[in-house]
Amino acid sequence: MSLQDKVRNNEELGRYELTVADSTALVTYDMREGKIALTHTEVPGEMSGQGVGSALAKGALDDIRAKGLKVLPICTFIEAFIKRHPEYQDLVG
């Protein structure tokens, strides 16, 4: 199973999560005018440089696409990720 397949939508807390070992990376969101606003990404230092942030972004964006939603990339990490991966440009609304 790839890291992005382990991304989980924690709707109760309004965030996507990716837990590896005892650490959890997350991207917070809220709904705005029928779109999902991705507001903040956190990757713990011990997870840095291992592709966790990218896997989290891919997993979240794939879930959002499957739900037929559009994205407001408020978080600068997510915004930069989408710019580097044009296959997600269609989600920006």
PDB file of N, CA, C and O in Angstrom:
ATOM      1  N   MET A   1       0.841  -1.180   0.000  1.00  0.00           N
ATOM      2  CA  MET A   1       0.000   0.000   0.000  1.00  0.00           C
ATOM      3  C   MET A   1       0.888   1.247   0.000  1.00  0.00           C
ATOM      4  O   MET A   1       1.800   1.364   0.819  1.00  0.00           O
ATOM      5  N   SER A   2       0.618   2.176  -0.920  1.00  0.00           N
ATOM      6  CA  SER A   2       1.414   3.401  -0.984  1.00  0.00           C
ATOM      7  C   SER A   2       0.985   4.358   0.124  1.00  0.00           C
ATOM      8  O   SER A   2      -0.092   4.218   0.704  1.00  0.00           O
ATOM      9  N   LEU A   3       1.836   5.321   0.402  1.00  0.00           N
ATOM     10  CA  LEU A   3       1.519   6.305   1.438  1.00  0.00           C
ATOM     11  C   LEU A   3       0.226   7.052   1.135  1.00  0.00           C
ATOM     12  O   LEU A   3      -0.592   7.271   2.028  1.00  0.00           O
ATOM     13  N   GLN A   4       0.039   7.445  -0.131  1.00  0.00           N
ATOM     14  CA  GLN A   4      -1.163   8.214  -0.446  1.00  0.00           C
ATOM     15  C   GLN A   4      -2.433   7.394  -0.243  1.00  0.00           C
ATOM     16  O   GLN A   4      -3.504   7.960  -0.024  1.00  0.00           O
ATOM     17  N   ASP A   5      -2.326   6.074  -0.314  1.00  0.00           N
ATOM     18  CA  ASP A   5      -3.491   5.211  -0.062  1.00  0.00           C
ATOM     19  C   ASP A   5      -3.841   5.152   1.419  1.00  0.00           C
ATOM     20  O   ASP A   5      -4.917   4.679   1.784  1.00  0.00           O
ATOM     21  N   LYS A   6      -2.943   5.629   2.272  1.00  0.00           N
ATOM     22  CA  LYS A   6      -3.180   5.624   3.721  1.00  0.00           C
ATOM     23  C   LYS A   6      -3.781   6.939   4.218  1.00  0.00           C
ATOM     24  O   LYS A   6      -4.068   7.074   5.408  1.00  0.00           O
ATOM     25  N   VAL A   7      -3.972   7.907   3.323  1.00  0.00           N
ATOM     26  CA  VAL A   7      -4.552   9.196   3.703  1.00  0.00           C
ATOM     27  C   VAL A   7      -6.014   8.980   4.074  1.00  0.00           C
ATOM     28  O   VAL A   7      -6.757   8.295   3.371  1.00  0.00           O
ATOM     29  N   ARG A   8      -6.408   9.577   5.188  1.00  0.00           N
ATOM     30  CA  ARG A   8      -7.751   9.400   5.722  1.00  0.00           C
ATOM     31  C   ARG A   8      -8.402  10.764   5.930  1.00  0.00           C
ATOM     32  O   ARG A   8      -7.770  11.702   6.417  1.00  0.00           O
ATOM     33  N   ASN A   9      -9.672  10.855   5.553  1.00  0.00           N
ATOM     34  CA  ASN A   9     -10.429  12.082   5.765  1.00  0.00           C
ATOM     35  C   ASN A   9     -11.070  12.014   7.143  1.00  0.00           C
ATOM     36  O   ASN A   9     -11.982  11.218   7.363  1.00  0.00           O
ATOM     37  N   ASN A  10     -10.605  12.835   8.064  1.00  0.00           N
ATOM     38  CA  ASN A  10     -11.182  12.911   9.405  1.00  0.00           C
ATOM     39  C   ASN A  10     -12.178  14.072   9.382  1.00  0.00           C
ATOM     40  O   ASN A  10     -11.845  15.201   9.743  1.00  0.00           O
ATOM     41  N   GLU A  11     -13.401  13.773   8.953  1.00  0.00           N
ATOM     42  CA  GLU A  11     -14.411  14.813   8.781  1.00  0.00           C
ATOM     43  C   GLU A  11     -14.745  15.499  10.101  1.00  0.00           C
ATOM     44  O   GLU A  11     -15.034  16.696  10.122  1.00  0.00           O
ATOM     45  N   GLU A  12     -14.709  14.759  11.192  1.00  0.00           N
ATOM     46  CA  GLU A  12     -15.032  15.322  12.506  1.00  0.00           C
ATOM     47  C   GLU A  12     -14.096  16.479  12.866  1.00  0.00           C
ATOM     48  O   GLU A  12     -14.525  17.480  13.442  1.00  0.00           O
ATOM     49  N   LEU A  13     -12.808  16.330  12.519  1.00  0.00           N
ATOM     50  CA  LEU A  13     -11.818  17.367  12.813  1.00  0.00           C
ATOM     51  C   LEU A  13     -11.552  18.292  11.617  1.00  0.00           C
ATOM     52  O   LEU A  13     -10.796  19.256  11.739  1.00  0.00           O
ATOM     53  N   GLY A  14     -12.166  18.006  10.471  1.00  0.00           N
ATOM     54  CA  GLY A  14     -11.974  18.834   9.287  1.00  0.00           C
ATOM     55  C   GLY A  14     -10.557  18.793   8.760  1.00  0.00           C
ATOM     56  O   GLY A  14      -9.946  19.828   8.495  1.00  0.00           O
ATOM     57  N   ARG A  15     -10.036  17.569   8.610  1.00  0.00           N
ATOM     58  CA  ARG A  15      -8.673  17.460   8.101  1.00  0.00           C
ATOM     59  C   ARG A  15      -8.429  16.089   7.474  1.00  0.00           C
ATOM     60  O   ARG A  15      -9.056  15.090   7.827  1.00  0.00           O
ATOM     61  N   TYR A  16      -7.490  16.089   6.531  1.00  0.00           N
ATOM     62  CA  TYR A  16      -6.968  14.842   5.974  1.00  0.00           C
ATOM     63  C   TYR A  16      -5.731  14.495   6.781  1.00  0.00           C
ATOM     64  O   TYR A  16      -4.944  15.375   7.131  1.00  0.00           O
ATOM     65  N   GLU A  17      -5.558  13.215   7.077  1.00  0.00           N
ATOM     66  CA  GLU A  17      -4.445  12.766   7.916  1.00  0.00           C
ATOM     67  C   GLU A  17      -3.679  11.641   7.243  1.00  0.00           C
ATOM     68  O   GLU A  17      -4.243  10.827   6.512  1.00  0.00           O
ATOM     69  N   LEU A  18      -2.388  11.616   7.507  1.00  0.00           N
ATOM     70  CA  LEU A  18      -1.517  10.526   7.070  1.00  0.00           C
ATOM     71  C   LEU A  18      -0.608  10.198   8.245  1.00  0.00           C
ATOM     72  O   LEU A  18       0.271  10.979   8.609  1.00  0.00           O
ATOM     73  N   THR A  19      -0.838   9.023   8.831  1.00  0.00           N
ATOM     74  CA  THR A  19      -0.053   8.601   9.988  1.00  0.00           C
ATOM     75  C   THR A  19       0.972   7.563   9.559  1.00  0.00           C
ATOM     76  O   THR A  19       0.636   6.574   8.907  1.00  0.00           O
ATOM     77  N   VAL A  20       2.227   7.800   9.930  1.00  0.00           N
ATOM     78  CA  VAL A  20       3.324   6.880   9.676  1.00  0.00           C
ATOM     79  C   VAL A  20       4.044   6.710  11.012  1.00  0.00           C
ATOM     80  O   VAL A  20       4.472   7.684  11.632  1.00  0.00           O
ATOM     81  N   ALA A  21       4.169   5.446  11.445  1.00  0.00           N
ATOM     82  CA  ALA A  21       4.721   5.158  12.775  1.00  0.00           C
ATOM     83  C   ALA A  21       3.853   5.891  13.793  1.00  0.00           C
ATOM     84  O   ALA A  21       2.643   5.665  13.833  1.00  0.00           O
ATOM     85  N   ASP A  22       4.427   6.751  14.604  1.00  0.00           N
ATOM     86  CA  ASP A  22       3.648   7.461  15.618  1.00  0.00           C
ATOM     87  C   ASP A  22       3.438   8.932  15.283  1.00  0.00           C
ATOM     88  O   ASP A  22       3.054   9.713  16.154  1.00  0.00           O
ATOM     89  N   SER A  23       3.682   9.318  14.049  1.00  0.00           N
ATOM     90  CA  SER A  23       3.555  10.720  13.652  1.00  0.00           C
ATOM     91  C   SER A  23       2.443  10.886  12.628  1.00  0.00           C
ATOM     92  O   SER A  23       2.212  10.010  11.795  1.00  0.00           O
ATOM     93  N   THR A  24       1.754  12.030  12.704  1.00  0.00           N
ATOM     94  CA  THR A  24       0.659  12.306  11.783  1.00  0.00           C
ATOM     95  C   THR A  24       0.868  13.631  11.079  1.00  0.00           C
ATOM     96  O   THR A  24       1.036  14.672  11.715  1.00  0.00           O
ATOM     97  N   ALA A  25       0.855  13.577   9.756  1.00  0.00           N
ATOM     98  CA  ALA A  25       0.853  14.782   8.935  1.00  0.00           C
ATOM     99  C   ALA A  25      -0.606  15.088   8.623  1.00  0.00           C
ATOM    100  O   ALA A  25      -1.433  14.179   8.554  1.00  0.00           O
ATOM    101  N   LEU A  26      -0.924  16.368   8.435  1.00  0.00           N
ATOM    102  CA  LEU A  26      -2.321  16.700   8.196  1.00  0.00           C
ATOM    103  C   LEU A  26      -2.457  17.928   7.318  1.00  0.00           C
ATOM    104  O   LEU A  26      -1.560  18.767   7.238  1.00  0.00           O
ATOM    105  N   VAL A  27      -3.604  18.008   6.660  1.00  0.00           N
ATOM    106  CA  VAL A  27      -4.002  19.206   5.923  1.00  0.00           C
ATOM    107  C   VAL A  27      -5.423  19.524   6.364  1.00  0.00           C
ATOM    108  O   VAL A  27      -6.332  18.705   6.227  1.00  0.00           O
ATOM    109  N   THR A  28      -5.597  20.732   6.899  1.00  0.00           N
ATOM    110  CA  THR A  28      -6.907  21.141   7.402  1.00  0.00           C
ATOM    111  C   THR A  28      -7.743  21.729   6.270  1.00  0.00           C
ATOM    112  O   THR A  28      -7.216  22.242   5.283  1.00  0.00           O
ATOM    113  N   TYR A  29      -9.061  21.640   6.440  1.00  0.00           N
ATOM    114  CA  TYR A  29      -9.961  22.175   5.422  1.00  0.00           C
ATOM    115  C   TYR A  29     -11.266  22.647   6.043  1.00  0.00           C
ATOM    116  O   TYR A  29     -11.608  22.300   7.173  1.00  0.00           O
ATOM    117  N   ASP A  30     -11.974  23.442   5.274  1.00  0.00           N
ATOM    118  CA  ASP A  30     -13.355  23.777   5.596  1.00  0.00           C
ATOM    119  C   ASP A  30     -14.096  23.998   4.282  1.00  0.00           C
ATOM    120  O   ASP A  30     -13.487  24.215   3.235  1.00  0.00           O
ATOM    121  N   MET A  31     -15.406  23.940   4.361  1.00  0.00           N
ATOM    122  CA  MET A  31     -16.224  24.105   3.164  1.00  0.00           C
ATOM    123  C   MET A  31     -16.570  25.584   2.998  1.00  0.00           C
ATOM    124  O   MET A  31     -16.980  26.253   3.947  1.00  0.00           O
ATOM    125  N   ARG A  32     -16.396  26.076   1.774  1.00  0.00           N
ATOM    126  CA  ARG A  32     -16.718  27.474   1.455  1.00  0.00           C
ATOM    127  C   ARG A  32     -17.442  27.517   0.125  1.00  0.00           C
ATOM    128  O   ARG A  32     -16.865  27.224  -0.923  1.00  0.00           O
ATOM    129  N   GLU A  33     -18.705  27.885   0.178  1.00  0.00           N
ATOM    130  CA  GLU A  33     -19.516  28.031  -1.031  1.00  0.00           C
ATOM    131  C   GLU A  33     -19.452  26.798  -1.924  1.00  0.00           C
ATOM    132  O   GLU A  33     -19.282  26.912  -3.138  1.00  0.00           O
ATOM    133  N   GLY A  34     -19.589  25.623  -1.322  1.00  0.00           N
ATOM    134  CA  GLY A  34     -19.617  24.372  -2.072  1.00  0.00           C
ATOM    135  C   GLY A  34     -18.264  23.861  -2.526  1.00  0.00           C
ATOM    136  O   GLY A  34     -18.186  22.864  -3.243  1.00  0.00           O
ATOM    137  N   LYS A  35     -17.196  24.533  -2.117  1.00  0.00           N
ATOM    138  CA  LYS A  35     -15.837  24.104  -2.453  1.00  0.00           C
ATOM    139  C   LYS A  35     -15.108  23.750  -1.170  1.00  0.00           C
ATOM    140  O   LYS A  35     -15.472  24.209  -0.087  1.00  0.00           O
ATOM    141  N   ILE A  36     -14.078  22.932  -1.303  1.00  0.00           N
ATOM    142  CA  ILE A  36     -13.285  22.573  -0.128  1.00  0.00           C
ATOM    143  C   ILE A  36     -12.027  23.440  -0.107  1.00  0.00           C
ATOM    144  O   ILE A  36     -11.197  23.380  -1.015  1.00  0.00           O
ATOM    145  N   ALA A  37     -11.908  24.238   0.938  1.00  0.00           N
ATOM    146  CA  ALA A  37     -10.760  25.123   1.097  1.00  0.00           C
ATOM    147  C   ALA A  37      -9.694  24.395   1.912  1.00  0.00           C
ATOM    148  O   ALA A  37      -9.899  24.094   3.088  1.00  0.00           O
ATOM    149  N   LEU A  38      -8.568  24.118   1.284  1.00  0.00           N
ATOM    150  CA  LEU A  38      -7.448  23.482   1.982  1.00  0.00           C
ATOM    151  C   LEU A  38      -6.627  24.614   2.587  1.00  0.00           C
ATOM    152  O   LEU A  38      -5.993  25.391   1.873  1.00  0.00           O
ATOM    153  N   THR A  39      -6.650  24.694   3.919  1.00  0.00           N
ATOM    154  CA  THR A  39      -6.168  25.896   4.594  1.00  0.00           C
ATOM    155  C   THR A  39      -4.767  25.806   5.192  1.00  0.00           C
ATOM    156  O   THR A  39      -4.081  26.823   5.288  1.00  0.00           O
ATOM    157  N   HIS A  40      -4.329  24.618   5.595  1.00  0.00           N
ATOM    158  CA  HIS A  40      -3.033  24.521   6.270  1.00  0.00           C
ATOM    159  C   HIS A  40      -2.515  23.090   6.207  1.00  0.00           C
ATOM    160  O   HIS A  40      -3.279  22.140   6.383  1.00  0.00           O
ATOM    161  N   THR A  41      -1.225  22.936   5.956  1.00  0.00           N
ATOM    162  CA  THR A  41      -0.589  21.620   5.939  1.00  0.00           C
ATOM    163  C   THR A  41       0.500  21.589   7.003  1.00  0.00           C
ATOM    164  O   THR A  41       1.286  22.528   7.131  1.00  0.00           O
ATOM    165  N   GLU A  42       0.537  20.496   7.763  1.00  0.00           N
ATOM    166  CA  GLU A  42       1.585  20.284   8.767  1.00  0.00           C
ATOM    167  C   GLU A  42       2.209  18.921   8.569  1.00  0.00           C
ATOM    168  O   GLU A  42       1.512  17.908   8.517  1.00  0.00           O
ATOM    169  N   VAL A  43       3.530  18.899   8.457  1.00  0.00           N
ATOM    170  CA  VAL A  43       4.286  17.649   8.388  1.00  0.00           C
ATOM    171  C   VAL A  43       5.305  17.695   9.519  1.00  0.00           C
ATOM    172  O   VAL A  43       6.200  18.540   9.505  1.00  0.00           O
ATOM    173  N   PRO A  44       5.184  16.796  10.502  1.00  0.00           N
ATOM    174  CA  PRO A  44       6.147  16.799  11.616  1.00  0.00           C
ATOM    175  C   PRO A  44       7.583  16.672  11.106  1.00  0.00           C
ATOM    176  O   PRO A  44       7.839  16.024  10.092  1.00  0.00           O
ATOM    177  N   GLY A  45       8.510  17.298  11.822  1.00  0.00           N
ATOM    178  CA  GLY A  45       9.908  17.326  11.421  1.00  0.00           C
ATOM    179  C   GLY A  45      10.506  15.965  11.141  1.00  0.00           C
ATOM    180  O   GLY A  45      11.297  15.811  10.210  1.00  0.00           O
ATOM    181  N   GLU A  46      10.132  14.968  11.944  1.00  0.00           N
ATOM    182  CA  GLU A  46      10.708  13.632  11.744  1.00  0.00           C
ATOM    183  C   GLU A  46      10.214  12.969  10.459  1.00  0.00           C
ATOM    184  O   GLU A  46      10.777  11.962  10.029  1.00  0.00           O
ATOM    185  N   MET A  47       9.161  13.527   9.838  1.00  0.00           N
ATOM    186  CA  MET A  47       8.627  12.991   8.584  1.00  0.00           C
ATOM    187  C   MET A  47       9.136  13.776   7.379  1.00  0.00           C
ATOM    188  O   MET A  47       8.908  13.378   6.237  1.00  0.00           O
ATOM    189  N   SER A  48       9.814  14.873   7.627  1.00  0.00           N
ATOM    190  CA  SER A  48      10.251  15.774   6.573  1.00  0.00           C
ATOM    191  C   SER A  48      11.219  15.090   5.599  1.00  0.00           C
ATOM    192  O   SER A  48      12.058  14.283   5.999  1.00  0.00           O
ATOM    193  N   GLY A  49      11.082  15.431   4.319  1.00  0.00           N
ATOM    194  CA  GLY A  49      11.998  14.927   3.304  1.00  0.00           C
ATOM    195  C   GLY A  49      11.770  13.491   2.875  1.00  0.00           C
ATOM    196  O   GLY A  49      12.605  12.909   2.183  1.00  0.00           O
ATOM    197  N   GLN A  50      10.638  12.910   3.283  1.00  0.00           N
ATOM    198  CA  GLN A  50      10.339  11.511   2.946  1.00  0.00           C
ATOM    199  C   GLN A  50       9.163  11.375   1.976  1.00  0.00           C
ATOM    200  O   GLN A  50       8.687  10.267   1.730  1.00  0.00           O
ATOM    201  N   GLY A  51       8.700  12.485   1.431  1.00  0.00           N
ATOM    202  CA  GLY A  51       7.584  12.442   0.487  1.00  0.00           C
ATOM    203  C   GLY A  51       6.231  12.370   1.159  1.00  0.00           C
ATOM    204  O   GLY A  51       5.220  12.145   0.494  1.00  0.00           O
ATOM    205  N   VAL A  52       6.196  12.557   2.473  1.00  0.00           N
ATOM    206  CA  VAL A  52       4.934  12.456   3.212  1.00  0.00           C
ATOM    207  C   VAL A  52       3.982  13.582   2.815  1.00  0.00           C
ATOM    208  O   VAL A  52       2.794  13.338   2.606  1.00  0.00           O
ATOM    209  N   GLY A  53       4.489  14.812   2.710  1.00  0.00           N
ATOM    210  CA  GLY A  53       3.640  15.940   2.323  1.00  0.00           C
ATOM    211  C   GLY A  53       3.023  15.741   0.950  1.00  0.00           C
ATOM    212  O   GLY A  53       1.838  16.014   0.754  1.00  0.00           O
ATOM    213  N   SER A  54       3.810  15.272   0.008  1.00  0.00           N
ATOM    214  CA  SER A  54       3.299  15.025  -1.344  1.00  0.00           C
ATOM    215  C   SER A  54       2.269  13.901  -1.350  1.00  0.00           C
ATOM    216  O   SER A  54       1.249  13.999  -2.032  1.00  0.00           O
ATOM    217  N   ALA A  55       2.526  12.835  -0.598  1.00  0.00           N
ATOM    218  CA  ALA A  55       1.572  11.728  -0.512  1.00  0.00           C
ATOM    219  C   ALA A  55       0.267  12.205   0.117  1.00  0.00           C
ATOM    220  O   ALA A  55      -0.817  11.815  -0.318  1.00  0.00           O
ATOM    221  N   LEU A  56       0.374  13.045   1.138  1.00  0.00           N
ATOM    222  CA  LEU A  56      -0.805  13.606   1.789  1.00  0.00           C
ATOM    223  C   LEU A  56      -1.596  14.461   0.801  1.00  0.00           C
ATOM    224  O   LEU A  56      -2.817  14.337   0.711  1.00  0.00           O
ATOM    225  N   ALA A  57      -0.911  15.317   0.067  1.00  0.00           N
ATOM    226  CA  ALA A  57      -1.574  16.172  -0.922  1.00  0.00           C
ATOM    227  C   ALA A  57      -2.274  15.326  -1.983  1.00  0.00           C
ATOM    228  O   ALA A  57      -3.437  15.571  -2.301  1.00  0.00           O
ATOM    229  N   LYS A  58      -1.574  14.333  -2.531  1.00  0.00           N
ATOM    230  CA  LYS A  58      -2.171  13.467  -3.555  1.00  0.00           C
ATOM    231  C   LYS A  58      -3.392  12.741  -3.022  1.00  0.00           C
ATOM    232  O   LYS A  58      -4.435  12.710  -3.675  1.00  0.00           O
ATOM    233  N   GLY A  59      -3.267  12.158  -1.841  1.00  0.00           N
ATOM    234  CA  GLY A  59      -4.391  11.419  -1.258  1.00  0.00           C
ATOM    235  C   GLY A  59      -5.600  12.307  -1.032  1.00  0.00           C
ATOM    236  O   GLY A  59      -6.728  11.913  -1.326  1.00  0.00           O
ATOM    237  N   ALA A  60      -5.367  13.516  -0.507  1.00  0.00           N
ATOM    238  CA  ALA A  60      -6.467  14.454  -0.267  1.00  0.00           C
ATOM    239  C   ALA A  60      -7.108  14.886  -1.583  1.00  0.00           C
ATOM    240  O   ALA A  60      -8.331  14.875  -1.716  1.00  0.00           O
ATOM    241  N   LEU A  61      -6.279  15.265  -2.554  1.00  0.00           N
ATOM    242  CA  LEU A  61      -6.811  15.725  -3.838  1.00  0.00           C
ATOM    243  C   LEU A  61      -7.531  14.614  -4.592  1.00  0.00           C
ATOM    244  O   LEU A  61      -8.534  14.874  -5.257  1.00  0.00           O
ATOM    245  N   ASP A  62      -7.043  13.395  -4.503  1.00  0.00           N
ATOM    246  CA  ASP A  62      -7.731  12.270  -5.143  1.00  0.00           C
ATOM    247  C   ASP A  62      -9.097  12.036  -4.504  1.00  0.00           C
ATOM    248  O   ASP A  62     -10.067  11.743  -5.204  1.00  0.00           O
ATOM    249  N   ASP A  63      -9.180  12.163  -3.177  1.00  0.00           N
ATOM    250  CA  ASP A  63     -10.460  12.007  -2.486  1.00  0.00           C
ATOM    251  C   ASP A  63     -11.423  13.120  -2.877  1.00  0.00           C
ATOM    252  O   ASP A  63     -12.608  12.878  -3.104  1.00  0.00           O
ATOM    253  N   ILE A  64     -10.907  14.331  -2.954  1.00  0.00           N
ATOM    254  CA  ILE A  64     -11.735  15.475  -3.341  1.00  0.00           C
ATOM    255  C   ILE A  64     -12.264  15.284  -4.762  1.00  0.00           C
ATOM    256  O   ILE A  64     -13.431  15.566  -5.035  1.00  0.00           O
ATOM    257  N   ARG A  65     -11.413  14.809  -5.659  1.00  0.00           N
ATOM    258  CA  ARG A  65     -11.851  14.540  -7.038  1.00  0.00           C
ATOM    259  C   ARG A  65     -12.943  13.472  -7.057  1.00  0.00           C
ATOM    260  O   ARG A  65     -13.938  13.612  -7.769  1.00  0.00           O
ATOM    261  N   ALA A  66     -12.760  12.407  -6.277  1.00  0.00           N
ATOM    262  CA  ALA A  66     -13.742  11.322  -6.238  1.00  0.00           C
ATOM    263  C   ALA A  66     -15.103  11.817  -5.738  1.00  0.00           C
ATOM    264  O   ALA A  66     -16.140  11.264  -6.103  1.00  0.00           O
ATOM    265  N   LYS A  67     -15.093  12.853  -4.908  1.00  0.00           N
ATOM    266  CA  LYS A  67     -16.343  13.419  -4.378  1.00  0.00           C
ATOM    267  C   LYS A  67     -16.945  14.465  -5.312  1.00  0.00           C
ATOM    268  O   LYS A  67     -18.037  14.974  -5.058  1.00  0.00           O
ATOM    269  N   GLY A  68     -16.237  14.783  -6.385  1.00  0.00           N
ATOM    270  CA  GLY A  68     -16.741  15.752  -7.348  1.00  0.00           C
ATOM    271  C   GLY A  68     -16.694  17.196  -6.865  1.00  0.00           C
ATOM    272  O   GLY A  68     -17.476  18.032  -7.317  1.00  0.00           O
ATOM    273  N   LEU A  69     -15.776  17.488  -5.946  1.00  0.00           N
ATOM    274  CA  LEU A  69     -15.667  18.840  -5.400  1.00  0.00           C
ATOM    275  C   LEU A  69     -14.555  19.632  -6.081  1.00  0.00           C
ATOM    276  O   LEU A  69     -13.674  19.067  -6.729  1.00  0.00           O
ATOM    277  N   LYS A  70     -14.616  20.943  -5.920  1.00  0.00           N
ATOM    278  CA  LYS A  70     -13.563  21.841  -6.374  1.00  0.00           C
ATOM    279  C   LYS A  70     -12.753  22.294  -5.161  1.00  0.00           C
ATOM    280  O   LYS A  70     -13.245  22.269  -4.033  1.00  0.00           O
ATOM    281  N   VAL A  71     -11.519  22.705  -5.400  1.00  0.00           N
ATOM    282  CA  VAL A  71     -10.579  23.062  -4.339  1.00  0.00           C
ATOM    283  C   VAL A  71     -10.269  24.559  -4.361  1.00  0.00           C
ATOM    284  O   VAL A  71     -10.106  25.166  -5.419  1.00  0.00           O
ATOM    285  N   LEU A  72     -10.194  25.126  -3.174  1.00  0.00           N
ATOM    286  CA  LEU A  72      -9.628  26.459  -2.981  1.00  0.00           C
ATOM    287  C   LEU A  72      -8.292  26.236  -2.272  1.00  0.00           C
ATOM    288  O   LEU A  72      -8.274  25.992  -1.066  1.00  0.00           O
ATOM    289  N   PRO A  73      -7.176  26.316  -2.997  1.00  0.00           N
ATOM    290  CA  PRO A  73      -5.868  26.025  -2.392  1.00  0.00           C
ATOM    291  C   PRO A  73      -5.317  27.227  -1.617  1.00  0.00           C
ATOM    292  O   PRO A  73      -4.444  27.940  -2.110  1.00  0.00           O
ATOM    293  N   ILE A  74      -5.824  27.442  -0.423  1.00  0.00           N
ATOM    294  CA  ILE A  74      -5.377  28.561   0.410  1.00  0.00           C
ATOM    295  C   ILE A  74      -3.990  28.285   0.984  1.00  0.00           C
ATOM    296  O   ILE A  74      -3.163  29.192   1.076  1.00  0.00           O
ATOM    297  N   CYS A  75      -3.740  27.064   1.362  1.00  0.00           N
ATOM    298  CA  CYS A  75      -2.440  26.661   1.894  1.00  0.00           C
ATOM    299  C   CYS A  75      -1.376  26.790   0.794  1.00  0.00           C
ATOM    300  O   CYS A  75      -1.566  26.296  -0.317  1.00  0.00           O
ATOM    301  N   THR A  76      -0.265  27.452   1.108  1.00  0.00           N
ATOM    302  CA  THR A  76       0.778  27.658   0.098  1.00  0.00           C
ATOM    303  C   THR A  76       1.425  26.346  -0.351  1.00  0.00           C
ATOM    304  O   THR A  76       1.848  26.229  -1.501  1.00  0.00           O
ATOM    305  N   PHE A  77       1.506  25.353   0.552  1.00  0.00           N
ATOM    306  CA  PHE A  77       2.075  24.055   0.162  1.00  0.00           C
ATOM    307  C   PHE A  77       1.182  23.385  -0.881  1.00  0.00           C
ATOM    308  O   PHE A  77       1.673  22.887  -1.894  1.00  0.00           O
ATOM    309  N   ILE A  78      -0.121  23.372  -0.634  1.00  0.00           N
ATOM    310  CA  ILE A  78      -1.068  22.749  -1.569  1.00  0.00           C
ATOM    311  C   ILE A  78      -1.078  23.514  -2.892  1.00  0.00           C
ATOM    312  O   ILE A  78      -1.110  22.906  -3.962  1.00  0.00           O
ATOM    313  N   GLU A  79      -1.051  24.828  -2.819  1.00  0.00           N
ATOM    314  CA  GLU A  79      -1.031  25.650  -4.034  1.00  0.00           C
ATOM    315  C   GLU A  79       0.202  25.323  -4.883  1.00  0.00           C
ATOM    316  O   GLU A  79       0.094  25.148  -6.096  1.00  0.00           O
ATOM    317  N   ALA A  80       1.365  25.241  -4.248  1.00  0.00           N
ATOM    318  CA  ALA A  80       2.605  24.913  -4.966  1.00  0.00           C
ATOM    319  C   ALA A  80       2.564  23.489  -5.513  1.00  0.00           C
ATOM    320  O   ALA A  80       3.043  23.232  -6.618  1.00  0.00           O
ATOM    321  N   PHE A  81       1.992  22.561  -4.742  1.00  0.00           N
ATOM    322  CA  PHE A  81       1.885  21.172  -5.189  1.00  0.00           C
ATOM    323  C   PHE A  81       1.047  21.096  -6.466  1.00  0.00           C
ATOM    324  O   PHE A  81       1.429  20.418  -7.419  1.00  0.00           O
ATOM    325  N   ILE A  82      -0.085  21.785  -6.488  1.00  0.00           N
ATOM    326  CA  ILE A  82      -0.960  21.768  -7.668  1.00  0.00           C
ATOM    327  C   ILE A  82      -0.250  22.381  -8.871  1.00  0.00           C
ATOM    328  O   ILE A  82      -0.410  21.897  -9.991  1.00  0.00           O
ATOM    329  N   LYS A  83       0.526  23.433  -8.656  1.00  0.00           N
ATOM    330  CA  LYS A  83       1.276  24.051  -9.760  1.00  0.00           C
ATOM    331  C   LYS A  83       2.310  23.086 -10.331  1.00  0.00           C
ATOM    332  O   LYS A  83       2.559  23.085 -11.536  1.00  0.00           O
ATOM    333  N   ARG A  84       2.919  22.259  -9.464  1.00  0.00           N
ATOM    334  CA  ARG A  84       3.927  21.287  -9.920  1.00  0.00           C
ATOM    335  C   ARG A  84       3.293  20.039 -10.530  1.00  0.00           C
ATOM    336  O   ARG A  84       3.971  19.286 -11.230  1.00  0.00           O
ATOM    337  N   HIS A  85       2.004  19.806 -10.276  1.00  0.00           N
ATOM    338  CA  HIS A  85       1.310  18.606 -10.765  1.00  0.00           C
ATOM    339  C   HIS A  85       0.058  19.027 -11.533  1.00  0.00           C
ATOM    340  O   HIS A  85      -1.036  19.077 -10.971  1.00  0.00           O
ATOM    341  N   PRO A  86       0.227  19.329 -12.825  1.00  0.00           N
ATOM    342  CA  PRO A  86      -0.880  19.856 -13.627  1.00  0.00           C
ATOM    343  C   PRO A  86      -2.094  18.922 -13.702  1.00  0.00           C
ATOM    344  O   PRO A  86      -3.188  19.369 -14.048  1.00  0.00           O
ATOM    345  N   GLU A  87      -1.921  17.655 -13.390  1.00  0.00           N
ATOM    346  CA  GLU A  87      -3.064  16.739 -13.414  1.00  0.00           C
ATOM    347  C   GLU A  87      -4.110  17.086 -12.362  1.00  0.00           C
ATOM    348  O   GLU A  87      -5.213  16.540 -12.386  1.00  0.00           O
ATOM    349  N   TYR A  88      -3.778  17.991 -11.434  1.00  0.00           N
ATOM    350  CA  TYR A  88      -4.733  18.426 -10.415  1.00  0.00           C
ATOM    351  C   TYR A  88      -5.283  19.824 -10.674  1.00  0.00           C
ATOM    352  O   TYR A  88      -6.121  20.305  -9.912  1.00  0.00           O
ATOM    353  N   GLN A  89      -4.826  20.482 -11.736  1.00  0.00           N
ATOM    354  CA  GLN A  89      -5.277  21.852 -12.044  1.00  0.00           C
ATOM    355  C   GLN A  89      -6.795  21.952 -12.213  1.00  0.00           C
ATOM    356  O   GLN A  89      -7.399  22.964 -11.858  1.00  0.00           O
ATOM    357  N   ASP A  90      -7.403  20.901 -12.756  1.00  0.00           N
ATOM    358  CA  ASP A  90      -8.850  20.934 -12.997  1.00  0.00           C
ATOM    359  C   ASP A  90      -9.671  20.998 -11.724  1.00  0.00           C
ATOM    360  O   ASP A  90     -10.860  21.312 -11.774  1.00  0.00           O
ATOM    361  N   LEU A  91      -9.054  20.704 -10.574  1.00  0.00           N
ATOM    362  CA  LEU A  91      -9.783  20.737  -9.311  1.00  0.00           C
ATOM    363  C   LEU A  91      -9.915  22.140  -8.735  1.00  0.00           C
ATOM    364  O   LEU A  91     -10.771  22.388  -7.885  1.00  0.00           O
ATOM    365  N   VAL A  92      -9.071  23.058  -9.196  1.00  0.00           N
ATOM    366  CA  VAL A  92      -9.095  24.414  -8.667  1.00  0.00           C
ATOM    367  C   VAL A  92     -10.322  25.132  -9.201  1.00  0.00           C
ATOM    368  O   VAL A  92     -10.535  25.226 -10.410  1.00  0.00           O
ATOM    369  N   GLY A  93     -11.128  25.639  -8.267  1.00  0.00           N
ATOM    370  CA  GLY A  93     -12.385  26.253  -8.709  1.00  0.00           C
ATOM    371  C   GLY A  93     -12.613  27.638  -8.196  1.00  0.00           C
ATOM    372  O   GLY A  93     -13.636  28.249  -8.504  1.00  0.00           O
TER     373      GLY A  93
END
